[in-house]
Amino acid sequence: MPVPSQIAHAAASFRQTAELFEKSINGLTTEEWTHRPNETSNAMIWVAGHIVWSRSRALEFLGTQWSRPWLPLFARGSKVVDPIEYPPADEIVLAWKDVKASLCTAMEDVSEGALSAPGPEKVPSFDGKLSGLVSFFAFHETYHVGQACYLRRWLGHGQVIG
């Protein structure tokens, strides 16, 4: 099924940021995943986990349950923990691949009627509807993928674009 028109732009954004994100994490060492620019910054492991967490939230609002036991470590407002407490990077990458595919399917399966329904209270939505909530999650992901691109360069790797 094609993606409903109300979220076609968001779906395109999710596809584009997925490519950039995958380039950002490609070839990182175990140490690089947990290295932080300073004590108040997040490491790539947190940014990656948060992107997975965010997609899981988008799925939840689209009516699809998807979870991993470690997702609360990457929830909005979560605190930095000792790197040993995070799951291994390869586990996050596998979860990323799964949540990416699940979100693609969910966006194709959601009805136009569901997307026109009011969004939940206290959850950002560009238009007050579920469609605007999906668009917000796409926007939110763009922000964090930008962080991943920056962290990759900061870690001494080549640029992601260009």
C-alpha positions as CSV (number, residue, x, y, z in Angstrom):
1,M,0.0,0.0,0.0
2,P,1.2,3.5,-0.6
3,V,1.8,5.8,2.3
4,P,-1.2,8.1,2.9
5,S,-0.8,11.6,1.5
6,Q,-1.0,13.2,5.0
7,I,2.3,11.6,6.0
8,A,4.0,11.2,2.6
9,H,6.5,14.0,3.4
10,A,7.2,12.5,6.8
11,A,7.8,9.1,5.3
12,A,10.2,10.6,2.8
13,S,12.0,12.4,5.6
14,F,12.3,9.1,7.6
15,R,13.8,7.4,4.5
16,Q,16.3,10.1,4.0
17,T,17.4,10.4,7.6
18,A,17.7,6.6,7.7
19,E,20.3,6.7,5.0
20,L,22.3,9.5,6.7
21,F,22.0,7.8,10.1
22,E,23.4,4.5,8.7
23,K,26.3,6.3,7.1
24,S,26.9,8.1,10.5
25,I,27.3,4.9,12.4
26,N,29.1,2.8,9.8
27,G,32.5,1.6,10.9
28,L,32.6,3.0,14.4
29,T,34.7,1.2,16.9
30,T,33.4,0.0,20.3
31,E,35.2,2.9,22.0
32,E,33.8,5.5,19.5
33,W,30.2,4.4,20.3
34,T,30.6,5.5,23.9
35,H,33.1,8.4,23.5
36,R,31.5,11.8,24.5
37,P,32.7,15.3,23.4
38,N,32.3,16.4,27.1
39,E,30.6,15.4,30.3
40,T,27.4,17.1,29.3
41,S,27.1,15.7,25.8
42,N,25.7,12.4,24.6
43,A,27.7,9.7,22.9
44,M,26.7,8.0,19.7
45,I,25.4,5.1,21.6
46,W,22.8,7.3,23.3
47,V,21.9,9.2,20.1
48,A,21.4,5.9,18.2
49,G,19.4,4.4,21.0
50,H,17.3,7.5,21.3
51,I,16.5,7.4,17.5
52,V,15.4,3.7,18.0
53,W,13.3,4.7,21.0
54,S,11.7,7.6,19.1
55,R,10.7,5.4,16.2
56,S,9.3,2.9,18.7
57,R,7.1,5.8,20.1
58,A,6.0,6.7,16.5
59,L,5.0,3.1,16.0
60,E,3.1,3.0,19.3
61,F,1.0,6.0,18.1
62,L,0.4,4.3,14.8
63,G,-1.0,1.2,16.6
64,T,2.0,-1.1,16.4
65,Q,3.7,-2.3,19.6
66,W,7.5,-2.6,19.2
67,S,9.9,-2.7,22.2
68,R,13.3,-3.7,23.5
69,P,14.0,-4.0,27.3
70,W,16.7,-1.3,27.2
71,L,14.6,1.4,25.5
72,P,14.0,3.3,28.8
73,L,17.8,4.1,28.8
74,F,17.2,6.3,25.7
75,A,13.8,7.8,26.5
76,R,13.3,11.6,26.4
77,G,14.9,13.1,29.5
78,S,16.9,10.0,30.4
79,K,20.2,10.6,32.1
80,V,23.6,9.5,30.9
81,V,24.6,6.2,32.5
82,D,27.9,4.2,32.7
83,P,28.6,2.9,29.2
84,I,28.6,-0.7,30.5
85,E,24.8,-0.2,31.2
86,Y,24.0,0.4,27.6
87,P,23.3,-2.6,25.2
88,P,26.1,-3.4,22.8
89,A,26.2,-1.2,19.7
90,D,25.5,-4.2,17.4
91,E,22.3,-4.9,19.4
92,I,21.2,-1.3,18.8
93,V,22.0,-1.6,15.1
94,L,19.9,-4.7,14.8
95,A,17.1,-3.0,16.6
96,W,17.5,0.0,14.3
97,K,17.0,-2.2,11.3
98,D,13.9,-3.8,12.7
99,V,12.3,-0.6,13.9
100,K,13.1,1.0,10.6
101,A,11.2,-1.7,8.7
102,S,8.4,-1.8,11.2
103,L,7.8,2.0,10.9
104,C,7.8,1.8,7.1
105,T,5.1,-0.9,7.2
106,A,3.1,0.9,9.8
107,M,3.1,4.1,7.7
108,E,1.9,2.1,4.7
109,D,-0.8,0.4,6.7
110,V,-2.3,3.3,8.6
111,S,-5.6,4.7,7.3
112,E,-6.3,8.2,6.3
113,G,-9.1,8.3,8.8
114,A,-6.7,7.3,11.7
115,L,-4.3,10.0,10.6
116,S,-7.1,12.6,10.7
117,A,-8.0,11.7,14.3
118,P,-6.9,14.1,17.0
119,G,-3.5,13.4,18.4
120,P,-3.0,12.6,22.1
121,E,-2.7,15.5,24.5
122,K,0.7,16.6,25.6
123,V,2.4,15.0,22.6
124,P,3.8,17.3,20.0
125,S,1.8,17.5,16.7
126,F,2.2,20.0,13.9
127,D,-1.6,20.0,13.2
128,G,-3.1,18.5,16.4
129,K,-3.8,15.3,14.5
130,L,-2.0,11.9,14.4
131,S,-0.6,13.0,11.0
132,G,1.1,16.0,12.6
133,L,2.4,13.8,15.3
134,V,4.1,11.5,12.7
135,S,5.5,14.6,11.0
136,F,6.8,15.8,14.4
137,F,8.6,12.5,14.9
138,A,10.2,12.8,11.4
139,F,11.4,16.3,12.3
140,H,12.7,15.1,15.7
141,E,14.7,12.4,14.0
142,T,16.3,14.9,11.7
143,Y,17.6,16.8,14.7
144,H,19.2,13.7,16.2
145,V,20.6,12.4,12.9
146,G,22.3,15.8,12.6
147,Q,23.9,15.1,15.9
148,A,25.0,11.7,14.7
149,C,26.6,13.2,11.6
150,Y,28.4,15.7,13.8
151,L,29.6,13.1,16.2
152,R,31.0,11.0,13.4
153,R,33.1,14.0,12.2
154,W,34.1,14.8,15.7
155,L,35.3,11.2,16.1
156,G,37.6,11.7,13.1
157,H,35.6,10.0,10.4
158,G,34.7,11.4,7.0
159,Q,31.7,13.5,6.3
160,V,28.3,11.9,5.7
161,I,27.1,14.2,2.9
162,G,29.2,15.6,0.1
